[in-house]
């Protein structure tokens, strides 16, 4: 099998394993690797130390042999290294093999020893076997044309190395076992919030109920949260937003169905009445046709408002620089045509006031505010509209020196304190507005358009009575 095929099988196996198993294996492999590397390094250190001690003894033995036998001829100086407790055995090796003694010694002579005797090679250490026992030999310079070989039994050194190897292997095995236990524990404790998150997500998917939450662990003494806890907290926040969205969606559907029930019933009644047109007088048919047309316009307006409210944000490609002063004047002119019995007073800041936005949507926002004010305005009292720049004046060339603010004020009954928090809710209608025409969607749509343009729309009681709506960019 090729290397890429083996890698593909390995990746497929890892994908089939649970995250907990993969994390446990990763922790085990990491700790086991460290344990094996540390034990291997310790073995090399122990082995080097034992041989260094033996080499030091060989150096001392070679110096002692050279001092006791100065200028000795080639041959054996001491040959009892076959015994463990015996002193080091020593031999003199000539550079010329023809000068070797007739009786060969116990220590092996290789070409490298001849080079040391000739002075062309530095002293060196070798591991040898003497009479079937392990030994270590030092070959060093002795005299001109001769080298000195000194050997000592290495049984204790090799047994010490073997003993260290056994203990280090046991230590590495214990480290691997401990790593496996720690890896399993880390995977269980570290992924416990993920397990709860997965169970919660599966429960929500099965029940379609976003009210479930993940139980978060209590904070430690430092008050800090780890990444998994923050993930679980973010998931809970997302579930809260989802729950609010689902609740709002259900409420919108319920409210819309409630609001549509009455005009649809009236439409059906008028349609059935017109179907019997041969039994009606001309005046009755005219009244039924007018009521049918009016109810159709109401239903159409309600459906259009619902469609507008269903939009989450304004389309970015339609955003442009809008002259807010011109938009206010145009909106007031349209309101005067729609509400001829209401007086509108306009006060606009000097110069051009420009904001980024969608002209049609901003015009709809302003018309909703003006219609709401005109609807509650008593006869003989005006609706006051003002455009000002808060914190600065308008600069020439269309630049704005401060934040533009549009206020619409009426002199009607005002907004009751208990109604103030709900005035922008969909289909909410205060007690004073239930007898007036409308669907209760105009102000909700106005706030949605304002937020889409980065503006703030608030309602407050006006000084001296009436309601004041403040739109601040």
Secondary structure, 3 states (H helix, E strand, C coil): CCHHHHHHHHHHHHHHCCHHHHHHHHHHHHHHHHHHHHHHHHHHHHHHHHHHHHHHHHHHHHHHHHHHCCCCCCEEEECCCCCCCCCCEEEEEECCHHHCCCCCCCCCCCHHHHHHHHCCCCCEEEEEEECCEEEEEEEEEEECCEEEEEEEECHHHHHHHHHHHHHHHHHHHHHHHHHHHHHHHHHHHHCHHHHHHHHHHHHHHHHCCCCCCCCCCCCCCCCCCCHHHHHHHHHHHHHHHHHHHHHHHHHHHHHHHHHHHHHHHHHHHHHHHHHCHHHCCHHHHHHHHHHHHHHHHHHHHHHHHHHHHCCCCCCHHHCEEEEHHHHHHHHHHHHHHHCCCCCEEEEECCCCCEEEECHHHHHHHHHHHHHHHHHHCCCCCCEEEEEEEECCCECHHHCECCEEEEEEECCCCCCCCCCHHHCCCCCCCCHHHCCCCCCCCHHHHHHHHHHHCCCEEEEEECCCCCEEEEEEC
